[in-house]
Amino acid sequence: MSRPRKVIDSHIHFYDYEVNTHTFLNEFDPNYAAFVGDYSALPRIYLPEDYLQESQNYQVDGVIWHEFLSENAIQEVNWASRIARQTELSMAMVAIIDFLDPALPEKLDIYQSISKVTSIREHMVWDDHNPKKRFAKRPDLLRDPNWQKQLKILNQYDFKCGLEVFSPQLLDLMTVVEMYPNIGFTIALMGWPLDLSKDGYQQWQKDLIRLSRCDNICIDISAIECIFGMDWNLEQVKPWVLTAIDIFGAKRCMFGSHMPIAKLSCSFTDLYSAYEQMIDGCSDSEKEDLLYNVAKQWFKL
């Protein structure tokens, strides 16, 4: 295997529970645990210096910070913006939004005023079979004409839009993506497959192929532990990752660590070593796109 490459990490979290309120960090949240398992070892404060220490075996030139379910989204983004100005890391930022919020235009204006915010996202996941795995207000939100109509406002801004869904929601998501071809949509966790059986894989693959026909989509390959569990292994994950890359191409896929949640499963070095092994058969230019170029260009780092 070739030496470790320089990377842009497409999905990380910096946070400080003493500055911003993250309820699930202050007390055990069974709903959050349903996504990540036992998170008692998760640090209550995680800052760029912690990340740089853990990623020191790689040349990380930049990161894409994602909001971390703070009770005050605007306060959290302003805090992250200050952190970005103080660190040697290049940072782009993804802020949270509620498209049915009556104050939607005002909040988007605030985000637009913060130069490092280049994307917004809404948590849309809804598992029909597990009430603990639901972040959306309702199961039909992607099909709600009022919610769909609200997305139109993004045509007035220059934000990418992340819509976090589970794989059974991919076809509903495709309808939304097709409505707004001028908006770039980030699809988290490879479309977040829930059914890891052979049948589940085939359905996920089929839906991804349909989704890939929309050219305003980029796939984020991160949070592997949330899909495959904390004890995931290379042989289990590799076919799924290579399928996503084969369907969308290296110029529409990017890798992220999901630190520090990811380190509940393995170290940064072990994770990126696994990524490199997964794409060992790709060309050098494809590897550079997957590990660096796509995230840098997509999030305007």
Secondary structure by P-SEA (a helix, b strand, c coil): ccccccccccbbbbbbcccccccccccccaaaaaaccccccccccccaaaaaaaaccccccbbbbbbcccccaaaaaaaaaaaaaaccbbbbbbbbbcccccaaaaaaaaaaacccccccccccccccccccccccccccccccaaaaaaaccccccbbbbbbbbcccaaaaaaaaaaacccbbbbbccccccccccaaaaaaaaaaaaaaaccccbbbbbccccccccccccccccaaaaaaaaaacccccbbbbcccaaaaacccaaaaaaaaaaaaccccaaaaaaaaccaaaaaacc
